[in-house]
Amino acid sequence: MNAYAGTGGPGGFYAPPTAPGAPVLGPTFGVNPADLDLAAKAAKESGEAMPAELKAIHQPSDTAAAALSGWQVGAALHNCTAAWEDLLNKLASEVDGVALKLSQTATDYRNADKNGATGLKPSGLFPQGAS
């Protein structure tokens, strides 16, 4: 993520635009919405992949628990797998929520930029070129 101007992130280096000869104001904060989009995409893909990974966990765990049938360790393994599944499903849901929030944040930054630019345009009261 490019939280600070001049730092690298998934989308590359970002620095706020400056005019030639403009004074340097010190460290600035900048956000690159494209980096937020990339992070949202990565989070979404990770969250979507997690439930499929559960299938890979169940088969060997169920086989081992069945082989240990009648032993306390077999029941404990079954309970451990169930708890692991529950936690992975919750994590996948949280990661999906983070992806949505990152995407919305990127949209909000773009909208704020657009609205700020629109607000700085001359209004009809003072047409451009009029004194």
Helices and strands as residue ranges (DSSP letters): E 8-9, E 12-13, H 33-67, H 72-120
